Each structure stands twice: as structure tokens, then as C-alpha cells.
């Protein structure tokens, strides 16, 4: 049971870190920063950055 709780906790931490990276990336994109630079700074793939931006554009419409 302890191992399962550690796994759930770790997944929660990773999810939170990814959420924060997404928020940061979208803020940088709104400021006009280049996707390649955003990806390097938040340590996420350029494809993920593009996906997040596209998702954000759909929500904004």
C-alpha cells in the first residue's frame, strides 16, 4: 500500500509541475516569446508548447 501511495503522490507532483510549466509557457507565448525558446526554458518539447497554445486559442475563442 505504501508503494501505491508514493506512486500517486509522485504522479500528483508531476501533474502539478506540468500544469505550472503550461501556465508559464502560455504567459511567455502571450508576451511574444519564440516557441523554441519557451520549450528550452520550461524544459518541455516544442510540440507540447504548440499543442498548449492551440488549445488555449480554442478556449479563448
Phi, psi and omega per residue, in radians:
X1 nan -0.668 -3.118
X2 -1.077 -0.712 3.127
X3 -1.101 -0.707 3.127
X4 -1.124 -0.702 3.120
X5 -1.143 -0.700 3.091
X6 -1.097 -0.697 3.126
X7 -1.118 -0.797 3.123
X8 -1.076 -0.761 3.124
X9 -1.067 -0.810 -3.132
X10 -1.097 -0.714 3.106
X11 -1.115 -0.651 3.100
X12 -1.134 -0.729 3.115
X13 -1.097 -0.831 -3.139
X14 -1.070 -0.718 3.126
X15 -1.092 -0.743 3.119
X16 -1.131 -0.696 3.122
X17 -1.150 -0.700 3.136
X18 -1.179 -0.673 3.106
X19 -1.082 -0.754 3.134
X20 -1.150 -0.704 3.101
X21 -1.078 -0.715 3.136
X22 -1.116 -0.803 3.117
X23 -1.044 -0.769 3.140
X24 -1.123 -0.790 -3.134
X25 -1.067 -0.758 -3.137
X26 -1.151 -0.647 3.085
X27 -1.115 -0.748 3.117
X28 -1.117 -0.721 3.130
X29 -1.112 -0.697 3.108
X30 -1.090 -0.504 3.110
X31 -1.448 -0.027 3.084
X32 1.580 0.227 -3.132
X33 -1.249 2.546 3.135
X34 -1.134 2.406 -3.112
X35 -1.020 -0.705 -3.136
X36 -1.064 -0.724 3.139
X37 -1.221 -0.713 3.100
X38 -1.025 -0.837 -3.116
X39 -1.027 -0.731 3.141
X40 -1.150 -0.728 -3.077
X41 -1.262 -0.666 -3.120
X42 -1.641 -0.023 3.086
X43 1.038 0.860 3.092
X44 -2.335 2.681 -3.106
X45 -1.156 2.669 3.087
X46 -1.068 -0.629 3.118
X47 -1.055 -0.731 3.110
X48 -1.123 -0.718 3.122
X49 -1.060 -0.824 3.111
X50 -1.037 -0.734 -3.137
X51 -1.089 -0.780 3.139
X52 -1.111 -0.720 3.132
X53 -1.122 -0.774 3.125
X54 -1.078 -0.756 3.108
X55 -1.077 -0.732 -3.109
X56 -1.164 -0.629 3.121
X57 -1.153 -0.684 3.135
X58 -1.137 -0.673 -3.138
X59 -1.232 -0.614 -3.089
X60 -1.250 -0.413 -3.093
X61 -1.261 nan nan
